[in-house]
Amino acid sequence: MTDRGARTSGDRSESAPGAKSGQVTENRAPGATPKRSGPPSGTRVGAAETAAPKAARRDGRPPPPEPAPTAPSRTGWAVAGGVFLLTVAYLPNLSYSSIAPETAVLMVLGAAGLPLLVARALALVPAQNAAQRWAAWCGIGFVAVGGLSVAWSAAPALSLVGPFQQPTGWAFMVAVAGCWALGTGLGDPERRLVETALIAGAIVNAVVAILQVLVGLGPLDLPSYGGQATGTFGNPVFLGALLAGAVALVGPRFVSDPVRYGVITALLGLGLGMCGERLPALLTLVVIGWMVWRGWRQRDSSGAGAQVWKRVLLFGILAIGSVVAGSLVTALRNAGGVLNQTAASTASETFGQRASVWAVGLRAVAAHPLLGAGPGQFLVATSKLYSE
């Protein structure tokens, strides 16, 4: 008997007498339906292999190797580098503002995405779906209306770049639209890399915030703002927004690898508690509550569901505990922290002032309903309304 006959699977027998050379017959009972030699009806080729990649094939050969994960492209690395700089760019002793370096990085990223924005709208590059092309046209409309608003504003030059220390002009609008388009050109590996860059930038800012509270970074031109940590942004509002977003990105990763992301979660929570901003802390509680609710619904008595549920609870406890700890440490150092800020909030001063500003803003919109008063012209449009 040859080796070829000996290597047949368990469902086949050796060559029958009288059969042609190399022909193999199936060993089945008389009248039984012959077995089909391919995947079941309705199953795509390779589906059975991907469902159980470690199982051996019918012919005895080893399973095919699992496909290697796709590495991020050079474009993805460049975008991720820009995103990281967007969160940590800092120049000491700058007379303009601490947000100026980040603004410069934002303009570069936005300019890189503008050609892709136009290409998406004109279908010069394939879109992932019809909604993406529609969104590209909305982005172009956003930029176009902003440009018309600049042309009709009382101070076009100021509307173009924004007021002093507040880069909220038309250039900012263009950069935002370009950054959106740049993101649509990234695949899954690049998008995860961008998320990692955001988390890394948040970690740097959290460490800076902790040092601002514990030792003070005034000699490095990184002072706190009235007892509130500011990170590299110079503004606790920006710091709180970044840290809250980073907590939302870290949550799913913590569930997959709690050892690696446990320390990161603690650092983000400490920084969030020290910056003293109430809304970012509230949004963090919402994110944690959503994760806990989803984990509770997907839990089971044993197995992976129970493990995920326990890790979600651990993430929530660690994140909330870190926010409280950071707030308490700040309260002991300089009477700041998110808990003190919340306790000091009053309906007349904190929330009443904001409601008054929002009401005046709505009146300004009603006065210029089509094109507005121009990008970055909030103070110009609302100042005269306070006396009315």
C-alpha positions in Angstrom: 0.0 0.0 0.0 1.3 3.5 -0.9 1.7 6.4 1.4 -1.0 8.3 -0.5 -3.6 5.7 0.6 -2.4 5.7 4.2 -2.8 9.5 4.5 -6.6 9.5 3.8 -8.9 10.8 6.5 -10.9 8.7 9.0 -14.0 8.8 6.8 -12.3 7.2 3.8 -10.9 3.7 3.3 -8.0 2.3 1.2 -8.4 1.9 -2.6 -11.0 -0.7 -3.3 -10.2 -3.7 -5.5 -10.7 -2.9 -9.1 -10.7 0.8 -8.6 -8.4 3.0 -10.7 -5.0 3.9 -9.4 -5.3 6.7 -6.8 -9.1 6.5 -6.6 -10.5 6.5 -3.1 -13.9 5.1 -2.1 -15.9 6.1 1.0 -16.6 3.6 3.7 -20.3 3.8 4.2 -23.2 1.4 4.7 -25.3 0.2 1.7 -28.0 2.7 0.8 -26.6 5.5 2.9 -26.4 9.0 1.4 -23.0 9.8 0.1 -21.2 12.4 2.2 -20.5 15.7 0.5 -16.8 16.7 0.3 -17.1 20.5 0.8 -18.5 22.9 3.3 -22.2 22.6 4.2 -24.8 24.1 2.0 -25.0 27.9 2.5 -21.6 28.1 4.2 -19.0 30.2 2.5 -15.6 28.7 1.9 -13.4 29.4 4.9 -16.2 30.2 7.3 -15.8 26.9 9.2 -12.1 27.5 9.4 -12.5 31.0 10.8 -15.1 29.7 13.3 -12.6 27.3 14.8 -9.1 28.2 13.6 -7.4 25.8 15.9 -9.3 22.7 14.8 -7.6 20.4 12.3 -9.0 20.1 8.8 -10.7 16.9 7.6 -7.7 15.9 5.5 -5.5 16.0 8.6 -3.5 19.1 7.6 -3.0 21.8 10.3 -5.3 24.8 10.3 -4.2 27.9 8.4 -2.4 30.6 10.4 -4.5 33.5 11.7 -4.1 36.7 9.7 -1.7 39.1 11.2 -3.1 42.4 12.4 -2.7 45.3 10.0 -0.1 47.8 11.1 -1.0 51.5 11.0 0.1 53.4 7.9 2.6 56.2 7.9 -0.2 58.6 7.5 -1.8 57.2 10.6 1.4 57.7 12.6 1.7 61.2 11.3 -1.9 62.1 12.3 -1.5 60.4 15.7 1.7 62.4 16.3 -0.2 65.6 15.5 -3.1 64.6 17.8 -0.6 64.0 20.6 1.0 67.4 20.0 -2.4 69.0 20.0 -2.8 68.0 23.6 0.7 68.7 25.0 2.2 71.5 22.9 3.5 74.1 25.2 5.9 77.1 25.0 6.9 78.6 28.4 6.9 82.4 29.0 4.7 83.1 25.9 3.1 86.5 26.1 0.1 85.5 23.9 -1.6 82.5 25.6 -0.9 78.9 26.6 -3.3 77.8 23.9 -1.3 79.3 21.0 1.0 76.2 20.4 -2.1 73.9 20.3 -3.8 76.3 17.9 -0.8 76.1 15.6 -0.9 72.3 15.5 -4.6 72.4 14.9 -4.2 74.6 11.9 -1.6 72.2 10.4 -3.9 69.2 10.9 -6.9 71.0 9.5 -5.0 72.2 6.4 -3.9 68.6 5.8 -7.6 67.4 5.8 -9.1 70.1 3.6 -8.2 68.4 0.2 -9.8 65.2 1.5 -12.9 67.2 2.6 -13.4 68.5 -1.0 -12.6 65.0 -2.4 -15.2 63.4 -0.2 -17.9 65.9 -1.2 -17.2 65.5 -4.9 -16.9 61.7 -4.7 -13.3 61.8 -6.0 -12.3 59.3 -3.4 -14.6 56.4 -2.4 -16.8 57.0 0.7 -17.5 54.3 3.3 -21.2 55.1 2.9 -23.6 57.7 1.5 -23.8 59.5 4.9 -20.1 60.2 4.8 -20.5 62.2 1.5 -23.5 64.0 2.9 -21.5 64.9 6.0 -18.7 66.2 3.8 -21.1 68.6 2.0 -22.3 69.7 5.4 -18.7 70.5 6.4 -18.2 72.5 3.2 -21.5 74.4 4.0 -20.3 75.0 7.5 -17.1 76.6 6.2 -18.9 78.6 3.5 -21.5 80.1 5.8 -18.7 81.0 8.2 -16.9 82.8 5.3 -20.0 84.7 4.4 -20.4 85.7 8.1 -16.9 87.0 8.1 -17.5 89.1 5.0 -20.7 90.7 6.5 -19.3 91.2 10.1 -18.5 94.6 11.5 -14.8 93.5 12.0 -13.9 91.0 9.2 -10.2 90.9 10.2 -11.1 90.0 13.8 -13.7 87.4 12.6 -11.0 85.8 10.5 -8.7 84.8 13.3 -10.7 85.5 16.5 -10.2 87.9 19.4 -7.0 88.1 21.5 -6.2 84.8 23.4 -9.4 83.2 21.9 -8.7 81.6 18.5 -12.4 81.1 17.7 -12.5 82.8 14.3 -13.2 81.5 10.8 -9.8 79.8 10.7 -10.8 77.7 13.6 -14.0 76.6 11.8 -12.0 75.6 8.7 -9.5 73.6 10.8 -12.3 71.7 12.6 -13.9 70.7 9.2 -10.4 69.7 7.9 -9.7 67.6 11.0 -13.0 65.7 10.5 -12.2 64.9 6.9 -8.7 63.8 8.0 -10.3 61.3 10.4 -12.5 59.8 7.6 -9.3 58.7 5.7 -8.1 56.5 8.6 -8.7 52.8 8.9 -9.3 50.9 12.1 -5.6 50.5 13.0 -5.0 54.2 12.5 -8.1 55.2 14.5 -7.0 53.0 17.5 -3.6 54.7 17.2 -5.2 58.1 17.4 -7.2 57.0 20.5 -3.9 55.9 22.0 -2.4 59.3 21.2 -5.3 61.1 22.9 -4.9 58.8 26.0 -1.1 59.5 26.1 -1.7 63.3 25.9 -4.3 63.0 28.7 -1.8 61.1 30.8 0.8 63.8 30.4 -1.7 66.5 31.3 -2.9 64.5 34.3 0.6 64.2 35.6 1.2 68.0 35.1 -2.1 68.7 36.9 -1.0 66.5 39.9 2.3 68.3 40.1 0.7 71.7 39.9 -1.3 70.9 43.0 1.3 69.0 45.0 4.5 71.0 44.3 3.5 73.9 42.1 4.9 74.5 38.6 5.0 78.3 38.6 8.8 78.4 37.8 8.1 76.5 34.6 5.3 79.0 33.7 2.7 76.4 34.4 0.7 77.9 37.2 -2.7 76.8 38.4 -5.8 78.9 37.9 -7.2 80.0 41.2 -6.3 76.7 42.8 -7.6 74.6 39.9 -5.1 72.5 37.9 -4.8 73.5 34.2 -2.3 71.0 32.7 -0.5 72.3 29.7 -3.7 74.2 28.5 -3.7 77.1 30.9 -7.4 76.6 31.4 -9.1 74.0 33.7 -12.1 73.8 31.3 -9.9 72.4 28.5 -8.1 70.0 30.8 -11.4 68.7 32.2 -12.8 68.0 28.8 -9.7 66.1 27.7 -9.5 64.0 30.8 -13.3 63.1 30.7 -12.9 62.0 27.1 -9.9 60.0 27.9 -11.8 58.2 30.7 -14.4 57.2 28.1 -11.7 55.8 25.8 -9.9 53.9 28.6 -13.0 52.2 29.9 -13.3 49.5 27.3 -9.5 48.9 27.3 -9.6 48.5 31.1 -12.1 45.8 30.7 -9.8 43.9 28.4 -6.6 44.6 30.3 -7.2 45.9 33.9 -3.6 45.6 34.9 -2.2 47.8 32.2 -4.9 50.4 32.3 -5.6 50.5 36.1 -2.8 53.0 36.8 -3.9 55.1 33.8 -7.5 55.2 35.1 -6.2 56.4 38.5 -4.1 59.1 37.0 -6.9 60.4 34.9 -9.3 60.4 37.8 -6.8 62.3 40.0 -6.3 65.0 37.4 -10.1 65.2 36.9 -10.7 65.8 40.6 -7.9 68.4 40.8 -9.0 70.5 37.8 -12.2 71.3 39.7 -14.5 71.4 36.7 -18.0 70.1 37.4 -19.3 69.3 34.0 -16.4 67.0 33.0 -16.8 65.1 36.3 -20.5 64.8 35.7 -19.9 63.4 32.2 -17.5 60.9 33.6 -20.2 59.7 36.0 -22.5 59.3 33.0 -20.0 57.3 31.1 -19.3 55.0 34.1 -23.0 54.6 34.8 -23.6 53.6 31.1 -20.8 51.1 31.3 -22.1 49.6 34.5 -25.7 49.4 33.2 -24.5 47.7 30.0 -22.3 45.3 31.8 -25.1 44.4 34.2 -27.4 43.6 31.3 -24.8 41.4 29.6 -23.8 39.5 32.7 -24.4 35.8 33.3 -23.9 33.4 36.2 -20.5 32.3 35.0 -18.0 32.7 32.2 -16.9 35.7 30.3 -20.0 37.8 31.1 -19.4 37.5 34.8 -15.8 38.5 34.4 -16.7 41.6 32.3 -19.2 42.6 34.9 -16.7 42.5 37.7 -14.1 44.4 35.7 -16.6 47.1 34.8 -17.5 47.5 38.5 -13.8 47.7 39.3 -13.3 50.4 36.7 -16.1 52.4 38.0 -14.9 52.2 41.6 -11.3 53.1 40.6 -12.3 56.0 38.4 -14.8 57.5 40.9 -12.5 56.9 43.8 -9.6 58.6 42.0 -11.8 61.7 41.3 -12.8 62.0 44.9 -9.2 61.5 46.1 -7.9 64.1 43.7 -10.5 66.5 44.9 -9.8 65.9 48.6 -6.1 66.4 48.1 -6.7 69.7 46.3 -9.1 70.8 49.0 -6.4 70.2 51.6 -3.7 72.1 49.6 -5.6 75.1 48.4 -9.3 74.7 49.1 -10.0 73.7 45.4 -11.1 70.5 43.8 -14.3 69.4 42.1 -16.1 68.7 45.3 -15.4 72.1 46.8 -16.3 73.8 43.5 -19.6 71.9 43.4 -20.3 72.7 47.1 -19.6 76.4 46.4 -21.9 76.6 43.5 -25.0 78.8 44.0 -28.1 79.3 41.9 -27.6 83.0 41.8 -23.9 83.3 41.0 -22.7 80.1 39.2 -25.8 78.9 37.4 -27.6 82.2 37.3 -24.8 84.0 35.5 -24.6 81.2 32.9 -28.3 81.3 32.3 -28.1 85.1 31.9 -25.4 84.7 29.3 -27.3 82.0 27.4 -30.4 84.2 27.3 -28.5 87.1 25.9 -26.9 84.8 23.4 -30.3 83.7 22.1 -31.3 87.4 21.7 -28.1 88.0 19.7 -29.0 85.0 17.4 -32.5 86.5 16.9 -30.9 89.8 15.9 -28.8 88.1 13.2 -30.6 84.9 12.4 -29.0 84.1 9.0 -25.2 84.8 9.1 -24.8 86.0 12.7 -22.4 88.7 13.8 -19.3 86.9 12.6 -17.1 84.1 14.0 -15.5 85.1 17.3 -17.7 88.1 17.7 -19.7 86.9 20.8 -18.8 89.8 23.0 -19.4 92.4 20.2 -22.9 90.8 19.5 -24.0 90.6 23.2 -22.4 93.5 25.0 -24.9 96.0 23.9 -27.8 93.7 24.9 -27.0 93.6 28.6 -28.1 97.2 29.0 -31.4 96.7 27.2 
